[in-house]
Amino acid sequence: MTEEQKSKQKVCLLPTYKNLRKKTPTALQLKEWLKKDIYGVWIDEKRVDNNTLAKLKESDFSFVFITKLDEGSLDFGKYKTKIDLMTNNFFEKLNRENEVRDPKIHYRFAFNN
């Protein structure tokens, strides 16, 4: 399956997060990510308006994952970089869930918007 075909799927498999270590964004990063033409922001696996970050601070998050989009990405052209943030509660919940997962299962279901 091509990357384009994968991006059009309604349901996909994502790798599980195994023993994530905290990786908190900086205040400067949060300010930079307000730029909608450059960054698409997701909090706890949900797309949010970039301006949401103006109401939050770096200590509200436990993890950040930054992905540069390529031409095969579904949102290529809308923004250049995807920012995935996890709030403290979401991060802890995900780590707890992954502790009890079958170690042979390394993927989980996710739904594309």
TORVOPA-249457 format. One line per 10 residues: for each residue x, y, z of C-alpha. Coordinates in pm, 1 decimal, decimal comma, m for minus. Layout:
<recs>
X Y Z; ...
</recs>
This chain:
<recs>
0,0 0,0 0,0; 138,2 341,9 m91,6; 169,6 625,5 162,1; m113,3 807,2 m18,7; m338,9 503,2 10,0; m250,0 464,6 377,8; m334,9 828,8 445,3; m684,7 779,6 296,1; m772,8 488,7 523,4; m1041,8 557,1 784,1
m888,5 314,9 1034,2; m518,5 255,4 1070,3; m276,5 75,5 1299,1; m30,4 284,1 1496,1; 261,9 156,6 1697,4; 204,0 148,1 2071,0; 405,6 379,5 2286,9; 627,2 167,0 2506,0; 764,0 321,9 2825,6; 760,3 678,8 2703,3
994,9 915,6 2879,4; 877,5 1266,1 2947,1; 969,5 1515,3 2678,8; 822,0 1854,1 2763,1; 803,8 2134,7 2506,3; 954,4 2474,0 2584,6; 763,4 2801,0 2615,7; 943,9 2920,6 2303,0; 822,7 2615,1 2109,5; 462,0 2669,0 2220,4
482,0 3027,1 2096,4; 636,9 2919,6 1763,4; 365,1 2656,3 1707,7; 95,3 2925,6 1697,6; 183,2 2973,0 1326,9; m99,8 2790,8 1146,4; 61,1 2797,0 802,7; 362,8 2604,8 932,3; 230,0 2384,5 1215,3; m67,1 2153,1 1263,0
m125,7 2092,4 1633,6; m272,2 1779,8 1790,4; m333,0 1739,9 2163,4; m410,5 1394,0 2300,2; m459,5 1262,4 1943,9; m717,2 1531,4 1854,5; m662,2 1817,8 1610,4; m689,8 2156,2 1783,9; m669,8 2515,1 1670,0; m315,5 2644,7 1711,5
m443,6 2933,9 1925,0; m530,9 2679,2 2195,9; m159,6 2677,1 2281,8; m176,6 3043,9 2388,4; m390,2 2934,1 2686,3; m151,6 2656,9 2793,2; 198,6 2633,6 2933,9; 479,9 2385,7 2888,3; 410,4 2219,8 3225,0; 65,5 2114,1 3093,9
238,6 1858,5 2870,2; 446,3 1547,6 2928,7; 534,4 1456,3 2572,7; 583,5 1608,5 2228,6; 649,5 1439,6 1896,4; 732,6 1649,7 1589,2; 681,7 1519,5 1234,4; 782,6 1695,5 912,5; 522,0 1623,7 645,6; 614,5 1500,4 301,0
419,8 1509,3 m25,5; 249,0 1178,1 53,8; 100,6 1307,7 378,4; m273,7 1366,1 394,1; m230,2 1719,5 531,1; 63,4 1818,8 309,0; 6,8 2175,7 191,3; m214,4 2271,7 487,8; 90,8 2293,6 711,9; 449,5 2171,2 700,5
500,9 2015,4 1042,1; 269,3 1812,6 1266,2; 300,2 1866,6 1641,3; 165,1 1586,2 1860,8; 135,9 1685,4 2226,1; 24,2 1474,5 2519,2; m119,9 1629,0 2831,1; 3,8 1498,7 3163,6; m312,3 1292,6 3226,4; m316,5 1143,6 2875,9
54,5 1057,5 2898,9; 9,9 878,2 3233,0; m301,0 693,4 3112,0; m125,6 576,8 2794,8; 176,9 452,9 2987,3; m47,4 265,1 3232,8; m238,7 102,3 2945,7; 82,0 m2,2 2773,7; 210,2 m171,6 3091,0; m74,3 m423,4 3076,1
m69,9 m482,3 2699,0; 30,3 m814,2 2554,9; 401,5 m767,8 2476,0; 349,3 m939,1 2139,4; 106,3 m667,7 2028,1; 290,9 m359,8 1912,7; 7,9 m174,6 1736,2; m319,9 m8,3 1827,4; m616,6 112,4 1621,6; m656,2 480,5 1535,9
m916,8 662,8 1331,5; m827,5 919,4 1065,0; m1039,2 1234,7 1046,8
</recs>
